[in-house]
Each structure stands twice: as C-alpha cells, then as structure tokens.
Amino acid sequence: MNKPETAGRTAEPWQWEEQTWREAVNQARAGRRLRPKSWPGGARCAVALSFDSDHETNELRDGGKSISRMSWGQYGNRVGMPRILEILARHDVKASFYVPAVAALLHEDEQRRVVEEGHEIGIHGWIHELNSVLPYEAERDLMLRAADTLEKITRVRPIGLRTPSWDFSPNTLAIAKEMGLLYDSSLMADEDCYELLLHGEPTGIVELPVEWIRDDAVYFSMHRFQSLRPYTPPTDVFDIFRREFDYAYEDGGLFQLTMHPHVITARSRIWILEEIIRHAKSKDVWFATHAEVAAYVKTHCD
C-alpha cells in the first residue's frame, strides 16, 4: 500500500488518517479460530511437520551467483532430503514440503519421490521471490506458474501455499482465493488454525500459523558476507521445540514445525527431528500433513 500524500509530500505513519491504518490492518486478518473439539482417533494434539525445500533458490532469488551458496542448497537435495525421508518412513510419519518451482525443476526426481511416499507438496513461489515487492500481475503469474509446474512434475495439484520467507503481499490472499487453495501457512496471528479474512470478509481459506520460534533457520543459518551469523546449540533448539510441543499437547491444539533440508540435516542436528518425532509419538497425537489438518478443521469446526 502506498503512503498517502499530505500537503504535497508523503505522509508518515503518525500522520495517517484512521481509514488508512485500518485498511492496512484489514488487508489479511485472522477470523474465527478453527480448533476442533477432538482430533482424529481421539488424539489430544495434531502434529504437522513441514520442510521448505528451497535448495539453490535461496541464492538465485536475489540474483546471486555464488557457487558456494548454491552448493549448500544442493546439499539439501543430495544429503538432506534422503535423511529426512528415511526418518519419516521409519516412523511412518507424513509431512508437508514447500518447494519453489525452480527447485522442483532442478530436482524433479526428489519431488516425485516425496509424493510417492505419501507426503504433500505445496506452493512456495517460483524462485523464492519476495511477494511484497512484486506488482499484482507478476505475483499472480508466478503463483499460477508455480502451481502448474508442481502439478506437471508430480501429477498432483497443490492445494496449499507457503509464501517464500513468509512474505505476504496485499494481493497474496486474493490470488490464493482465486486459485481455490484450501489453506495457507505463512502468517502468525494464532497458534491454532483460523480462517483468513480478506478486507473483513471470510475467504474459506484455512491458516496453519507459523512462528519464527518454531523454525530451524533462525537458530542455525549464517551468511559469511553479512552480520547474520547466529548459532544456537542443537540441544537448546531441541529444548525449545520440545517445550512448544508440550504446551500444544497440554492445550489440546496444533503443533506446527518448519524446517529446511539444508539446515536441520547436518550430522550434529538431524537427531532433533527424530527426537521430536519420538517424543510426540510417546503421547496421544495425530501426525498429519498440513493439507490434512486444514481439511479436518474446516469440516469439524462450527
């Protein structure tokens, strides 16, 4: 949304009229909470694991040509994905994978394997672009082309969206509604699922909320040419994830986790995924894809 003009110059936020800031807030908003009275099989908690298979697009999306950073993305395909899929198969757990179309085209066999093993693939942009800097026509074109590309490769039409970097433009929700998507998983207005409102009107689209606390990248990612060099001991990250799960379990709600194949699968970290699964399996939970959770809450909530 462009800043309004005041006395011939662009107004600062503290100069905005009430209509201006209300319109900014109401572009995409949380509506009714979607927490069912019970989960399938009488489970106390739903567990939705997800992986953003960005691979080389983390470098490509900014026009970068770093061979080093693209090799880090390739690690996600060569090493990370086989480790993740082996663990999920061993524990008989299904998960959701969000894949930029360019990454899917670079690694078509990976996407086919993911679907063949019963997991979900969702839209994650074309080249991991930032939606908030795109004009409407470009964002719509990229989302539609991304969905078509994933369907062509996997023969399954994606029904869920996770915007790259969780970057949501004023047009994203309207485009998702036009595409007939079941759900989004990019926003953070709750811990339980909720229905998304577009300019105050219900869309029928379910939000499976994310949170940076439940994302591996914020604890481990680094960029050697920038000041971004965080590092949290894997034991501390596991403790955070486990405490997030424990509270969700006691609360009877949803535990949603976001991970990346090139981040979580290092030898010193991959145990986090397996231990979270073991810990959750020791409780009465329902493991499901994001699409399964969205479909369930949409049909089991008043």
Stockholm file with secondary structure:
# STOCKHOLM 1.0

chainA/1-302         MNKPETAGRTAEPWQWEEQTWREAVNQARAGRRLRPKSWPGGARCAVALSFDSDHETNELRDGGKSISRMSWGQYGNRVGMPRILEILARHDVKASFYVPAVAALLHEDEQRRVVEEGHEIGIHGWIHELNSVLPYEAERDLMLRAADTLEKITRVRPIGLRTPSWDFSPNTLAIAKEMGLLYDSSLMADEDCYELLLHGEPTGIVELPVEWIRDDAVYFSMHRFQSLRPYTPPTDVFDIFRREFDYAYEDGGLFQLTMHPHVITARSRIWILEEIIRHAKSKDVWFATHAEVAAYVKTHCD
#=GR chainA/1-302 SS CCCCEETTEECCGGGCCHHHHHHHHTTEEEEEEECCSSCGGGCSEEEEEEEECCTTHHHHTTTCCCHHHHHHHHHIIIIIHHHHHHHHHHTTCCCEEEECHHHHHHTHHHHHHHHHTTCEEEECCSSSCCGGGSCHHHHHHHHHHHHHHHHHHHSSCCCEECCGGGCCCTTHHHHHHHTTCSEECCCCSCSSEEEEEETTEEEEEEECCCCGGGBTHHHHCCCTTSSCCCCCCHHHHHHHHHHHHHHHHHHTCEEEEEECTTTTTSTTTHHHHHHHHHHHHTSSEEECCHHHHHHHHHHHCC
#=GC SS_cons         CCCCEETTEECCGGGCCHHHHHHHHTTEEEEEEECCSSCGGGCSEEEEEEEECCTTHHHHTTTCCCHHHHHHHHHIIIIIHHHHHHHHHHTTCCCEEEECHHHHHHTHHHHHHHHHTTCEEEECCSSSCCGGGSCHHHHHHHHHHHHHHHHHHHSSCCCEECCGGGCCCTTHHHHHHHTTCSEECCCCSCSSEEEEEETTEEEEEEECCCCGGGBTHHHHCCCTTSSCCCCCCHHHHHHHHHHHHHHHHHHTCEEEEEECTTTTTSTTTHHHHHHHHHHHHTSSEEECCHHHHHHHHHHHCC
//
